[in-house]
């Protein structure tokens, strides 16, 4: 339940579904002492999948900041598609444990997203009415952790719907966009310099 609580806040805050965590192939290989085979393993995983359909298959290529640095991230679907390749480098027992944890992770993410969607679908008036009912009338009759958590989620949902928060979010997005432009400009200039040399 605590995992659910800590992931629900970002879902409410961002007003969007939370993306499920992925497992890093480089970390998997390091766990098994096979990090020297990272490039070979990743290239085999990428070659087995159709390049346009990799992300749909649950295989994401994460390009690093410096050139030549990358990692491959897998969800449970990508893990199943890559299992044959991974078995060549990682023991089967480790792969089974990782797959179970990935499935558990996706189950938690689905619960978080469904709770967040349910809160987003409640009208503002109903949120206020529900919060007041819990805060005033039901506080005397039933005091438990579930009621307190529900009150907290209602308050957070109301706050993150507000115009003030939307303005803060837009400002944050503009600053982050500016930072990304500067970062990519630097990467492109480094690539041009290395290509010219």
N, C-alpha and C positions, 0 to 999 in steps of 0.2 A: 504493500500500500504506500510506503514512503517513496518508493521509486516512482510510482504513479503521481504522487503529489509534486515531487520536484520537477517532473517533466510537463505537468499540466500548466504550470506558470508560463513557460516560454510559448506554449500553444495559445494561451489566452492573450499573452502580451503581443505576439506577432500577428494575431488574428488570422492565422493560417495553420494548416496541418503541420505536425512535426514530422520530419524525415527520420526514418529509422536508422539507427547506427549501423555502420558497415565494419567489416573486419579487414584489416590491412594485410596484404600478402607479405609485405616485408616483415611485419611483426610476427606473422605465423612462421615464416622461415627462420627468423632469429630465435624463436622459441625452440625450434628443433635443431638449431646449430647449422642451418643450411643457407645462411645469408649470402654465401658466395655464389649461389645458384639463382639469385634473385632475377637477374636479367633474362636468363634462359627460361625460367619458370613463367615469368610475366609474358614474355614474347610468345610462348606456347599457348598461354591462356587467351591472349589477344588473337592469335592466329586461328584458334579453334572457333571463335565467335565471328560473326559477320560484323565488320567495323561499324556499320550504321545501326546495328541492333544490339550493340554491347550494353548500353545503358538500359534498354528495355529488358535485357536478359539478367540484369542485376549486377553487371560488371562496370565499374566506373574507373576511368583512368584519371588520376590526380596528378596534374603537371606541377612540378615544384617551381620555385621562384627562379633558380638558376637553371641554365640549359642543361639537358641531359639528366636531370633529377626528376623522377616520377615515382608513383606508387599505384598499385591496383587495389581498389576496395571492392568487397563483395558483400551482397546481402545473401539471404538463404537461397534464392533462385540462382544467383551467380555462383554461389558456393557449390550447388549441385551440378551446374554445368561444367565447373572447373575441377570437380572432385577427382576425375581420372588423372589430370595433370598433377594436382596437388599430392596424390598418393605416391607419386614418384619421388617426392621430397620430404613428406611429413608422414609420421606413423598414423595408421588408421584410427587408433584409439583417440589420439589428439584431434583428428578431424571430426570424429563423432561428437566429442565434447564441445568443440567449437560450433558445430551445426546445431546442437541442442541449445546452446546459449544464443545463437542467432535467431532461432525460432522463438525463444522466450522473449528476446528483445523486440521482435516484430509484434508479438502478442501484446506486450506492454504498450508499444507505439499505437497499435490499433485501438486499444482502450482509451488512451490519452486523446487521440484524435476524435473518437466518438463522443467522449465527454465534452471536449472543447466545442465540437460542432453543436452538441445539444445546448450548451450555454449560449452560443452565437445565435441559435434559432429562437431563443426566448426573447420576447419583446421587452423593451426597457421598463415599461409599466409593470409587467409581471415580475421582472427581477426585483424592482423596488418593493412591490407588494410581498413577494416571497421573503425577501430579506427582513422586512418589518415584522412579518408573522413569526419568523424564526427568532428575531431579536427580542420581541416584546412578549408575544403570547406563549410560544413554546419554550422559551428559556426557563420558565418556572416549572413546566411539567417534565421536560426531558433535557437533561444536560449530558451530552456525550460528545466524543471526538468527531463523529460523523456530522453532527449538527454544526459544530464549530467550523469544520472544513468546508461544508456547504455554504455557510455564511461568508467565509473568506473568499470562496470562488465567486459568489454573487457580487461581492464588493469589487474584486479585481476585474470582473467582467464589466461592471458599470464604469469603473475608472478607465479601462482601456478602450471603451467605446467613446469616451468624452472627446470633445474638440481639442482640449488642451493636449491630451496624449497624441492625437493625430498630428498636431502641429509639431510636437517634439519628434515624432517618428519621421516626418517629412524632412525636418532639419537634419536629423541623424543620417537619413538616406542620402541627402545631398553631400554631407561631409564624407561619408563612406565612398560615394561615387567619385568625388574629387580625389580621394586617396588612391582609389583603384586606377584612375587615369594617370596619376603621377607614377605609380608603381609599374604599370604596363609601358609607359613611355620609357622608363629606365630600362626595362627588360628588352624592349625593341631596340633601343640605342646600343645596348650591350651586344645584341645579336648582330646588328649592322656592323659594329666595330670588329667583332670576331670574324664575320664573313669577309670583311675588307682586308683583314690581316692575312 
